């Protein structure tokens, strides 16, 4: 083989190795992207669950406040007024 052919062949081998390395790097990046997207889906689901729990808690707290108010009204209504006491 001539010197030019040998150099050309060596250059071709280097180019093929570089292309293979680039493909492997691309594939690794795609795997990492897929994993990251999976994590994002899981985090979004967790945030949705958390929002639902917070909303339910707010509703429960509002209902509890309403029940306390109703209890106080019922207690006040149940107390007999002293007929000898002034109204004001």
Phi, psi and omega in degrees: 000143180281165181297321179294319180293321179294317179295320180295317180296318179296318177298320179295320178296318179296318179296319179295320179295319179295319178296318179297319178295319179295320178295318178296318178297319178298315180297321178295318178296321178294321177296317179295320178297317179298317178297316181297319178295323175298318177297320179298318178298314179298318180294320178296321177296318179296319179295319178298318177296318180296317178299318179297319179295319180294316179298318178296321179295316178300318180295319179295319179295321178294318179295321179297317178299320178296318179294319177299318180297314179298322179295318179295321177295317179296319178297316181295323179289330183283340182286130178280140178276139177287115183298336181276350181278150180287152180286332180257000000 
